[in-house]
Structure formats: C-alpha cells, structure tokens
C-alpha cells in the first residue's frame, strides 16, 4: 500500500521524537518512572478492600500498604497502566499524539519493536479516553457520512459481506428503532459515484436489474451491492419481480435541501482525508476512536505536551475485552478540524 506524503512526513517526525525521548528517559525504567509520576499526581487511592482513602507516597514505588487494613495497593491498579509490562510504547505513542504526529499501527509497531496488537490496544484505549473528553464544541453526525473509508472487515462485519455491510446493518437496526425520516434528506448528498449513476438511471417507471445494468454499465456484483445501499438509504423501492423505482415521495424533499446538507457533510471531509492519508481505510466498528486520533492530530490548544498523559493517568483501566467489544454508535461525535 502506498504511503502518502503526509504519512511519510509524520513517520520522519516520529523517529526524531522517539530518539529524543529515548535520550530523555534512557531506559524502559525511565519510561516507567515517568508513567508512575503521572499516576502519583492523583489525590489519593481508595483501598478496594476497606474503601479507605490513602495518600499516594511521593517517592518512587509501584505499591503501598493501605493505612487502614494493610492490604497491598498497586499504584497502577485499575488505571491506564493496569498490568502493563512495557511503558515505553505507551509514553512514546502519547507524546506523538500530543505533538499531532499520527503513525499507522504497522509503522508504530516497527519503530517501537512491539506487536501490531500492542499498538492497536494502546490506540484504542487512548481513543476511548479522548472520545469521552469530547464534550464541548462537538458535532454529532450519522456514521454513514464516513462510508467511503469503511473498507476493513471487523468482528461486526456480517459473514461473506463486504466491510461496508457493517454500516448498512447498523443503519437498518437504527431505522427500526427510530423514525429516520428526517435524516433521509441527508442521504442523497452522500451517494458515491456508482450510487449516483444508478440513482440517475432510475425514475418512477419500474426497471429490471438487467435494464439498470445495461444503462449504468456497472458489473452485476457492484450493481447489486449498490442497489442494496440505495434501498437501505430509502432512495429506491423494490417492486414485485425484483424491479426498481425511485422512492419519489422522499426524493422530492431530499433534493430541496441539498445545499444545506452538503455543508453538513463537509464537516467530516477533513476527517475522511485524514483517514485516507494515514490509515487508508478503517473498520466501522472503531470509527469513533479514529475521530479521537483526528482531534489529537490538529488541536494543539487542547492537546499540549503531557495533556494526553495526564488525561490517561486519571482515567480508570480500560480492559482488553472492553476494546474488543467496543462498537461505534450510529451517531458519531467529533470536533470538526
Ligand atoms: Zn484498606
């Protein structure tokens, strides 16, 4: 896969920053101490056994005794660093992000000599922490705005379906539970090239699959998945015998507000370029977490040096299972960049 110029530039910066950090922290132990210092900034630790508040010692320890019940309390317990063996990858990745340097999981794994899984886990945990901090200045939009970049399969992808089927499925489920007639208007502005050409071929007269295929010149596998998405968007109807027409009642209103709706979609455009430049494509499942990385990539006012480390140090532990079962909701939240 081709590496974009933007990603190349980020990789070179990442290497320099890594070199500087290795000089500053010297060894894995140095990185560990830095993380421990972050954790000691917390006011106190509540003992799990007796619920007593304990002051955190200022000297360098990983564990302490509860002043009430004498139970051994680990400074890292239930924190971002819970059971972490290697601190260097975490501290380095957080510094990269605090500097707006985005490195793909592959590249980060190479630079840090850890597995892709380790990097992916760190990215997901950081992403979860950061997405919870997106309270002010956020925009909420339907996840299908990002359909173009959802090309990686995940555990949520239906069997034998392309990666985007995950989005169709979640939208279909959302449709069942809410009245989505309002967001219908948006959909027409989101059509990709194929969808648009098929939509233009269709009118209020019923057409068969073969007729549409002939007029649109799309091969039948592309055509059938495209028809499926148009139908899920509610833009077309299937009549008896597998014949298709436009869903006219709705398209009339949809076309009216096209300009306004285009503006709304523009908000995610920079995000889509961000994904294409750094990750090529993503799975739908983790879409929201990539919005976290995007925010980190451009907002230097909010994300200064050590700000991410502090945010993570004061966040409770996010387990591996929690990252596995994470699923982006049909409405994503993001800071427009
Ligand atoms: Zn205790």
Boltz pocket constraint, residues with backbone or C-beta under 6 A from the ligand:
constraints:
  - pocket:
      binder: B
      contacts: [[A, 47], [A, 48], [A, 49], [A, 50], [A, 51], [A, 52], [A, 66], [A, 67], [A, 68], [A, 69], [A, 70], [A, 71]]
      max_distance: 6.0
